[in-house]
Amino acid sequence: MTTEKEDSFAAMFEQQPVAPRKRRAIRLGDRLDAIVIQVGRDAVFVELDGKQQAFLEAAELREDDGTMSVKVGDKISANVVEINDEQGVVRLGRSLGKPGSVAALEMAKASGLGVDGKITGVNKGGLEVEVGGARAFCPMSQVDARRIEEEDAKAMIGQTLKFMVTDVRDGGKSVVLSRRNLLAREATESATRALSDIIPGAVLRGTVTGVRDFGAFVDLGGIEGLIPRSEVSHDRSASISSALKPGDAVEVSVLEVKDVEAPRPGAPTKKITLSLKALAADPWAELDIAEGRVMKGTVVRITEFGRFIRLAPAVEGLLHISELGKNAKGDEGEELLVVVKKIDRAAKKISLVPAPEGAEAGTTVATGSAGVSIKVNGVVTGVVERIETYGVFVQVDGTKGRAGRGLVPQAELGVPRGTDLRKSFPEGTKVTCKVLETGEGRLRLSIKGAKDAEERADFEAARGKAQVPASLGTFADLLKGRKL
């Protein structure tokens, strides 16, 4: 009585044309390249040379989760494990299974075929393995691709794994195995298959294998790619370690595949750049922020050139150091009221300035405005913020940021040349200045001019008083002064 599986395989095989005999000299153990032409539940049929066909058991090509690792058109490599000349059937395989004789072990060694071996014990040198009735030995250095400790090896006792035969001596009494070589070959073949799907624009699934400060490595099926830090998230302040962890399953977009020179023998020759954020919604796409808008934001990063303020999820603006006073507030996590000065949506950059006194979030102010009326020839008060050899910088009262910060050149300070400005105008000194020129980055002030204006005003007021008599006197007094 045939089983359902046998019936299924027989039906599939009958659909395949019988390969004529002696079409190609094929021997047991030969390693051949083949093209997949049909994938079934129990068998995968392949074409060897455009004329001759063969098959592999489907179980050999399934992943650990049961999914099929190949599709029609894929190129695979496998060894000849069975030849039936009467039926013209050639069976390929990734391993020989359990070899039943020394000759089979010799063939497995010569062809590089894997064999099934059951681990029966562990000694200081490696694993004791039973292979088709023969005792074999696998050195500890050849057990896995990574270093295996003795305790880990003991946990493998009783397992049946695949090995490569590296040595057969004394009529099969001394058999040496390597699992590491087999794993390396399978990884190379898997990487070759995976690479055919890794092209710019492709969306692939992978597993995070490592996380570093500069990015995260992802296994795409035997070959690794890198998600650079800038491609992990739209949120530039998000740390990689908080977004990804080794073992995480991720879906990524392939940005670039580049040929590189291997830095060492066996190292990858492909540099694959991946992106996680390319598959996430872009927060800038529907961002409702306009220039001049007063907004409340949170300081997320402090750098030598300013503070980055989060205005919306994954959207940040820069409050440049030039907009900050000497004792400016804004520690990480602190909320600040700012004005959107400029937006570059293409570069995804926002320039910010401090909000003027009394401004409210949601309102709009003129960008570059100091927040108070500063006019040429007007007189303003302010505080000395910075001292340079060529003058002092004054922050006008009622303003914040660069727009309300002006320079009083040395010649306009009203002090003799050579005066120590740090002693005459220490930081924090309150001063009164006349406005010589306006404009953000061009605000020029004069302490001397303010003093001159004050003195002129006092003089004009005094002269006005001198020209008006204190009293006109009596009519009799006026007559006394006249000659009759």
VEXDREN-2710 file (C-alpha; in Angstrom, 1 decimal):
% VEXDREN-2710
k/r/px/py/pz
1/MET/0.0/0.0/0.0
2/THR/1.5/3.3/-1.0
3/THR/1.4/6.4/1.2
4/GLU/0.0/9.8/0.2
5/LYS/3.6/11.1/0.2
6/GLU/4.7/8.4/-2.2
7/ASP/1.7/9.0/-4.5
8/SER/2.5/12.7/-4.5
9/PHE/6.1/12.2/-5.4
10/ALA/5.2/9.6/-8.1
11/ALA/2.7/12.0/-9.7
12/MET/5.3/14.7/-9.8
13/PHE/8.0/12.4/-11.2
14/GLU/5.6/11.2/-14.0
15/GLN/5.2/14.8/-15.1
16/GLN/8.9/15.1/-15.7
17/PRO/10.3/13.8/-19.0
18/VAL/12.5/10.7/-18.6
19/ALA/16.1/11.6/-19.1
20/PRO/17.8/9.6/-21.8
21/ARG/20.6/7.3/-20.6
22/LYS/24.2/8.1/-21.0
23/ARG/23.5/11.7/-21.7
24/ARG/26.3/12.8/-19.4
25/ALA/28.8/10.8/-17.4
26/ILE/27.7/11.3/-13.8
27/ARG/29.3/9.6/-10.8
28/LEU/28.3/9.2/-7.2
29/GLY/29.7/12.1/-5.2
30/ASP/30.0/14.5/-8.1
31/ARG/29.2/18.1/-7.1
32/LEU/27.0/19.7/-9.7
33/ASP/25.3/23.0/-10.5
34/ALA/21.7/22.9/-11.3
35/ILE/18.7/25.2/-12.1
36/VAL/15.4/24.7/-10.2
37/ILE/12.6/24.0/-12.7
38/GLN/9.8/22.8/-10.3
39/VAL/9.2/23.0/-6.6
40/GLY/6.8/20.4/-5.0
41/ARG/5.8/19.4/-1.6
42/ASP/8.1/16.4/-1.4
43/ALA/10.7/17.0/-4.2
44/VAL/12.4/19.8/-6.0
45/PHE/13.3/19.0/-9.7
46/VAL/16.4/20.6/-11.3
47/GLU/18.0/20.8/-14.7
48/LEU/21.7/19.9/-14.9
49/ASP/22.8/20.8/-18.4
50/GLY/19.8/21.9/-20.4
51/LYS/19.0/18.2/-21.2
52/GLN/19.4/16.0/-18.1
53/GLN/17.2/16.4/-15.0
54/ALA/17.5/15.3/-11.4
55/PHE/15.7/15.9/-8.1
56/LEU/16.4/16.6/-4.4
57/GLU/14.2/15.7/-1.5
58/ALA/12.3/18.9/-0.5
59/ALA/13.2/18.4/3.1
60/GLU/16.8/19.2/2.3
61/LEU/15.9/22.6/1.0
62/ARG/13.6/23.8/3.7
63/GLU/14.5/26.4/6.3
64/ASP/14.2/25.7/10.0
65/ASP/10.7/27.3/10.0
66/GLY/9.6/25.0/7.2
67/THR/9.6/27.5/4.4
68/MET/11.3/26.5/1.1
69/SER/14.7/28.2/0.5
70/VAL/14.6/28.0/-3.3
71/LYS/12.3/29.0/-6.1
72/VAL/12.0/28.2/-9.8
73/GLY/15.0/29.7/-11.6
74/ASP/17.4/29.6/-8.7
75/LYS/20.8/28.1/-9.2
76/ILE/21.9/25.5/-6.6
77/SER/24.9/23.2/-6.0
78/ALA/24.5/19.7/-4.7
79/ASN/26.1/16.2/-4.8
80/VAL/25.0/13.1/-6.6
81/VAL/23.9/10.7/-3.9
82/GLU/22.0/8.1/-6.0
83/ILE/21.9/7.0/-9.7
84/ASN/19.2/4.6/-11.0
85/ASP/20.3/3.7/-14.5
86/GLU/17.2/1.6/-15.2
87/GLN/14.8/4.5/-14.6
88/GLY/17.2/7.2/-15.6
89/VAL/16.8/8.9/-12.2
90/VAL/19.5/11.0/-10.6
91/ARG/19.1/12.1/-7.0
92/LEU/21.1/15.0/-5.6
93/GLY/21.6/15.9/-2.0
94/ARG/23.3/18.2/0.4
95/SER/24.4/15.2/2.4
96/LEU/24.8/11.4/2.1
97/GLY/22.8/10.6/5.1
98/LYS/24.1/7.6/7.0
99/PRO/26.9/6.0/5.1
100/GLY/26.6/2.2/5.2
101/SER/30.2/1.3/4.4
102/VAL/33.8/2.4/4.4
103/ALA/33.5/2.9/0.6
104/ALA/30.6/5.4/1.3
105/LEU/32.8/7.2/3.8
106/GLU/35.6/7.4/1.3
107/MET/33.2/8.7/-1.3
108/ALA/31.8/11.3/1.1
109/LYS/35.4/12.5/1.8
110/ALA/36.3/12.7/-1.8
111/SER/33.1/14.6/-2.8
112/GLY/32.7/16.7/0.2
113/LEU/29.3/15.3/0.9
114/GLY/27.9/15.7/4.4
115/VAL/27.1/12.6/6.5
116/ASP/24.7/12.1/9.4
117/GLY/26.4/11.4/12.7
118/LYS/25.1/10.9/16.2
119/ILE/27.1/12.5/19.1
120/THR/27.7/9.8/21.7
121/GLY/30.3/11.4/24.0
122/VAL/32.7/14.2/24.7
123/ASN/36.4/14.1/25.6
124/LYS/39.0/16.8/26.1
125/GLY/39.9/16.8/22.4
126/GLY/36.4/16.9/20.9
127/LEU/33.2/14.9/20.1
128/GLU/32.8/11.1/19.8
129/VAL/30.5/10.5/16.9
130/GLU/28.8/7.3/15.5
131/VAL/28.6/7.4/11.7
132/GLY/26.7/4.6/10.0
133/GLY/28.0/2.0/12.6
134/ALA/31.5/3.4/12.5
135/ARG/33.1/5.3/15.4
136/ALA/34.4/8.8/14.4
137/PHE/36.0/11.8/16.0
138/CYS/35.3/15.5/15.6
139/PRO/38.0/17.8/17.0
140/MET/36.6/20.6/19.3
141/SER/37.9/23.3/16.9
142/GLN/35.8/21.7/14.1
143/VAL/32.5/21.4/16.0
144/ASP/31.1/24.9/15.1
145/ALA/32.0/28.1/13.3
146/ARG/32.5/29.7/16.8
147/ARG/34.5/28.4/19.7
148/ILE/32.7/25.7/21.7
149/GLU/33.4/25.2/25.4
150/GLU/33.3/21.7/26.9
151/GLU/30.1/22.3/28.8
152/ASP/28.3/23.4/25.6
153/ALA/29.6/20.3/23.8
154/LYS/28.2/18.0/26.5
155/ALA/24.8/19.5/25.9
156/MET/25.0/18.1/22.3
157/ILE/25.3/14.5/23.3
158/GLY/22.5/12.5/21.7
159/GLN/22.0/14.9/18.9
160/THR/22.3/13.8/15.2
161/LEU/24.1/16.4/13.1
162/LYS/25.7/16.7/9.7
163/PHE/29.5/16.5/9.3
164/MET/32.0/16.4/6.6
165/VAL/34.5/13.5/6.4
166/THR/38.0/14.8/6.4
167/ASP/40.0/11.6/7.0
168/VAL/39.4/7.8/6.8
169/ARG/42.2/5.5/7.9
170/ASP/42.9/1.9/8.8
171/GLY/39.9/0.5/6.9
172/GLY/37.5/2.8/8.6
173/LYS/38.7/2.3/12.1
174/SER/39.9/6.0/12.3
175/VAL/37.4/8.5/10.9
176/VAL/37.9/12.2/11.4
177/LEU/35.0/14.7/10.9
178/SER/34.4/18.4/10.6
179/ARG/31.2/20.2/11.2
180/ARG/32.8/23.6/10.9
181/ASN/33.8/23.1/7.2
182/LEU/30.2/22.0/6.4
183/LEU/28.7/25.0/8.1
184/ALA/31.1/27.3/6.2
185/ARG/30.2/25.8/2.9
186/GLU/26.5/26.0/3.6
187/ALA/26.9/29.7/4.6
188/THR/28.7/30.5/1.4
189/GLU/26.0/28.8/-0.7
190/SER/23.3/30.5/1.3
191/ALA/25.0/33.9/0.8
192/THR/25.3/33.3/-3.0
193/ARG/21.6/32.5/-3.2
194/ALA/20.7/35.5/-1.0
195/LEU/22.8/37.9/-3.0
196/SER/20.7/37.3/-6.1
197/ASP/17.8/39.0/-4.3
198/ILE/19.9/41.8/-2.8
199/ILE/19.5/44.7/-5.2
200/PRO/19.0/48.4/-4.5
201/GLY/15.3/49.0/-3.8
202/ALA/14.6/45.5/-2.6
203/VAL/12.7/45.0/0.7
204/LEU/14.1/42.1/2.6
205/ARG/13.7/40.4/6.0
206/GLY/16.7/39.8/8.2
207/THR/17.9/39.3/11.7
208/VAL/20.0/41.8/13.7
209/THR/23.3/40.2/14.6
210/GLY/25.1/43.1/16.2
211/VAL/24.6/46.7/17.3
212/ARG/27.4/49.3/17.4
213/ASP/27.5/53.1/17.8
214/PHE/27.8/53.5/14.0
215/GLY/25.0/51.2/13.0
216/ALA/23.5/47.7/13.2
217/PHE/24.5/44.5/11.3
218/VAL/21.7/42.4/9.8
219/ASP/21.9/38.8/8.5
220/LEU/20.1/38.6/5.2
221/GLY/20.5/34.8/4.9
222/GLY/24.2/34.1/5.0
223/ILE/25.3/37.6/4.1
224/GLU/25.4/40.6/6.2
225/GLY/24.4/44.2/5.6
226/LEU/24.8/47.4/7.7
227/ILE/22.1/49.8/8.7
228/PRO/24.0/53.1/9.3
229/ARG/23.1/55.1/12.3
230/SER/21.5/57.8/10.1
231/GLU/19.2/55.1/8.5
232/VAL/17.8/53.6/11.7
233/SER/15.2/56.2/12.4
234/HIS/13.8/59.5/11.3
235/ASP/14.4/60.6/14.9
236/ARG/18.0/61.7/15.0
237/SER/18.1/61.7/18.8
238/ALA/17.0/58.1/19.1
239/SER/19.8/55.7/20.1
240/ILE/20.5/52.6/18.1
241/SER/20.6/50.4/21.2
242/SER/17.0/51.5/22.1
243/ALA/15.7/50.8/18.6
244/LEU/17.5/47.5/17.8
245/LYS/18.8/44.5/19.7
246/PRO/20.6/41.4/18.5
247/GLY/18.1/38.7/17.5
248/ASP/15.4/41.2/16.4
249/ALA/13.7/40.4/13.1
250/VAL/13.6/43.4/10.9
251/GLU/12.3/44.4/7.4
252/VAL/14.8/46.6/5.6
253/SER/15.2/48.4/2.3
254/VAL/18.4/47.9/0.3
255/LEU/20.1/51.3/-0.4
256/GLU/23.3/50.2/-2.0
257/VAL/25.3/47.1/-3.0
258/LYS/29.0/47.9/-3.6
259/ASP/32.0/45.7/-4.5
260/VAL/34.9/46.2/-2.1
261/GLU/38.3/44.8/-1.7
262/ALA/38.4/42.1/1.1
263/PRO/40.4/43.5/4.0
264/ARG/41.5/39.9/4.9
265/PRO/41.2/36.4/3.3
266/GLY/37.6/35.2/3.6
267/ALA/36.2/38.6/4.4
268/PRO/33.1/39.8/2.4
269/THR/33.7/41.5/-0.9
270/LYS/30.2/43.2/-0.9
271/LYS/29.3/46.2/1.1
272/ILE/25.5/46.2/1.6
273/THR/23.9/49.4/3.0
274/LEU/20.4/49.0/4.4
275/SER/17.7/51.3/5.7
276/LEU/15.1/50.9/8.4
277/LYS/13.7/54.4/8.2
278/ALA/13.1/54.2/4.4
279/LEU/10.1/51.9/5.2
280/ALA/8.7/54.1/8.0
281/ALA/6.4/57.1/7.5
282/ASP/8.3/60.3/7.0
283/PRO/7.3/62.8/9.7
284/TRP/8.2/65.7/7.4
285/ALA/5.7/64.7/4.8
286/GLU/2.8/66.3/6.6
287/LEU/4.7/68.7/8.9
288/ASP/2.6/71.8/9.6
289/ILE/5.3/74.4/10.6
290/ALA/5.6/77.8/9.1
291/GLU/8.4/80.4/9.4
292/GLY/7.7/82.9/12.1
293/ARG/5.7/80.4/14.2
294/VAL/6.3/80.6/17.9
295/MET/6.6/77.0/19.2
296/LYS/7.3/75.2/22.4
297/GLY/10.1/72.6/22.1
298/THR/12.3/70.3/24.2
299/VAL/16.1/70.4/24.3
300/VAL/17.2/66.9/23.2
301/ARG/20.9/67.5/22.4
302/ILE/23.5/70.1/23.3
303/THR/26.5/70.5/21.1
304/GLU/29.4/73.1/20.7
305/PHE/27.4/74.9/18.0
306/GLY/24.0/75.0/19.7
307/ARG/21.0/73.2/21.0
308/PHE/18.8/70.8/19.1
309/ILE/15.1/71.3/20.0
310/ARG/12.5/68.7/19.3
311/LEU/9.4/70.4/17.8
312/ALA/7.4/67.3/16.9
313/PRO/8.0/63.5/16.9
314/ALA/11.3/62.9/15.0
315/VAL/11.5/66.6/13.9
316/GLU/14.2/68.8/15.4
317/GLY/15.4/72.4/14.9
318/LEU/18.7/74.0/15.7
319/LEU/19.0/77.0/18.1
320/HIS/22.5/78.2/17.0
321/ILE/25.0/79.2/19.6
322/SER/25.0/82.7/18.1
323/GLU/21.4/83.1/19.2
324/LEU/22.2/82.2/22.8
325/GLY/23.4/84.5/25.5
326/LYS/26.4/83.8/27.8
327/ASN/24.1/82.5/30.6
328/ALA/21.5/81.0/28.3
329/LYS/19.1/78.4/29.6
330/GLY/18.4/75.1/27.9
331/ASP/19.6/71.9/29.6
332/GLU/18.6/68.6/28.0
333/GLY/15.0/67.9/28.7
334/GLU/14.1/71.5/29.3
335/GLU/11.2/73.2/27.4
336/LEU/12.0/76.4/25.5
337/LEU/9.8/78.9/23.6
338/VAL/11.4/79.5/20.1
339/VAL/10.5/81.0/16.8
340/VAL/11.0/79.1/13.5
341/LYS/13.4/81.3/11.6
342/LYS/13.9/79.2/8.4
343/ILE/12.8/75.8/7.1
344/ASP/14.6/73.8/4.5
345/ARG/12.3/70.9/3.8
346/ALA/14.6/69.3/1.2
347/ALA/17.5/69.1/3.6
348/LYS/15.1/68.6/6.6
349/LYS/16.6/71.4/8.6
350/ILE/15.0/74.1/10.7
351/SER/16.7/77.2/12.1
352/LEU/15.4/78.6/15.3
353/VAL/15.7/81.8/17.4
354/PRO/14.6/82.5/20.9
355/ALA/11.0/83.8/21.2
356/PRO/10.7/87.5/22.2
357/GLU/9.5/88.4/25.6
358/GLY/5.8/88.0/26.0
359/ALA/5.4/85.8/22.9
360/GLU/2.9/82.9/23.1
361/ALA/3.1/79.5/21.4
362/GLY/1.0/79.3/18.3
363/THR/1.3/83.0/17.4
364/THR/3.4/84.4/14.5
365/VAL/6.1/87.0/14.7
366/ALA/8.3/88.6/12.1
367/THR/11.4/86.4/11.6
368/GLY/14.5/88.3/12.6
369/SER/12.5/90.7/14.8
370/ALA/14.2/91.6/18.0
371/GLY/10.9/91.8/19.7
372/VAL/11.1/95.5/20.5
373/SER/11.3/98.6/18.3
374/ILE/14.9/99.4/17.4
375/LYS/15.3/102.4/15.1
376/VAL/18.3/104.3/13.8
377/ASN/19.1/107.3/16.1
378/GLY/16.9/105.8/18.8
379/VAL/18.3/105.3/22.3
380/VAL/18.1/101.8/23.9
381/THR/19.4/100.2/27.1
382/GLY/21.1/96.8/27.4
383/VAL/23.6/94.6/29.1
384/VAL/27.2/93.9/28.1
385/GLU/27.4/90.2/27.1
386/ARG/30.8/89.8/25.5
387/ILE/34.0/91.8/25.3
388/GLU/36.4/91.8/22.4
389/THR/39.5/93.8/21.5
390/TYR/37.5/95.7/18.9
391/GLY/34.5/96.5/21.1
392/VAL/31.7/95.1/23.3
393/PHE/28.5/93.2/22.4
394/VAL/25.3/94.4/24.1
395/GLN/22.0/92.5/24.3
396/VAL/19.3/95.1/24.1
397/ASP/16.7/95.0/26.9
398/GLY/13.5/93.1/26.0
399/THR/15.2/91.1/23.2
400/LYS/16.7/87.6/22.9
401/GLY/19.1/86.2/20.4
402/ARG/21.2/87.6/17.7
403/ALA/18.6/90.0/16.3
404/GLY/18.8/92.1/19.5
405/ARG/22.5/91.8/20.1
406/GLY/24.6/94.7/18.8
407/LEU/28.2/95.7/18.7
408/VAL/29.5/98.9/20.3
409/PRO/32.8/99.5/18.3
410/GLN/35.8/100.6/20.4
411/ALA/35.6/104.1/18.9
412/GLU/32.0/104.4/20.1
413/LEU/32.7/103.4/23.7
414/GLY/33.6/106.9/24.8
415/VAL/36.8/105.9/26.5
416/PRO/40.5/106.7/25.7
417/ARG/42.3/104.3/23.3
418/GLY/44.2/101.6/25.3
419/THR/41.5/101.4/28.0
420/ASP/41.1/98.0/29.5
421/LEU/37.6/97.2/28.3
422/ARG/37.1/94.3/30.7
423/LYS/37.6/96.7/33.6
424/SER/35.6/99.5/32.2
425/PHE/32.7/97.3/30.8
426/PRO/32.7/94.0/32.7
427/GLU/30.1/91.5/31.5
428/GLY/26.7/92.3/33.0
429/THR/27.2/96.1/33.0
430/LYS/24.1/98.1/32.2
431/VAL/24.6/100.6/29.4
432/THR/22.7/103.2/27.4
433/CYS/23.4/103.3/23.6
434/LYS/22.4/105.2/20.6
435/VAL/21.4/103.1/17.5
436/LEU/23.7/103.7/14.6
437/GLU/22.6/100.9/12.3
438/THR/19.9/98.2/12.4
439/GLY/19.5/94.7/10.9
440/GLU/20.2/91.2/12.2
441/GLY/23.9/90.8/12.4
442/ARG/24.4/94.4/11.6
443/LEU/23.1/96.1/14.7
444/ARG/25.7/98.8/15.6
445/LEU/25.4/100.9/18.8
446/SER/27.2/103.8/20.4
447/ILE/27.6/104.5/24.1
448/LYS/29.4/107.7/23.2
449/GLY/26.6/108.8/21.0
450/ALA/24.0/108.2/23.7
451/LYS/26.1/110.4/26.1
452/ASP/26.4/113.1/23.5
453/ALA/22.7/113.0/22.9
454/GLU/22.0/113.3/26.6
455/GLU/24.4/116.2/27.0
456/ARG/22.9/118.0/24.0
457/ALA/19.5/117.5/25.4
458/ASP/20.6/118.9/28.8
459/PHE/22.2/121.9/27.1
460/GLU/19.1/122.6/25.0
461/ALA/17.0/122.4/28.1
462/ALA/19.3/124.8/30.0
463/ARG/19.5/127.3/27.1
464/GLY/15.8/127.4/26.8
465/LYS/15.4/128.2/30.4
466/ALA/18.0/131.1/30.2
467/GLN/16.2/132.8/27.4
468/VAL/12.9/133.2/29.3
469/PRO/12.9/135.9/32.2
470/ALA/12.0/134.6/35.6
471/SER/9.5/137.6/35.9
472/LEU/8.3/140.5/33.8
473/GLY/8.2/142.9/36.9
474/THR/5.7/145.7/37.5
475/PHE/4.6/148.4/35.1
476/ALA/6.3/151.1/37.2
477/ASP/9.6/149.2/36.9
478/LEU/9.4/149.3/33.2
479/LEU/8.7/153.0/33.2
480/LYS/11.8/153.7/35.3
481/GLY/14.0/152.2/32.6
482/ARG/12.7/154.5/29.9
483/LYS/14.0/158.0/29.1
484/LEU/11.4/160.7/28.8
END
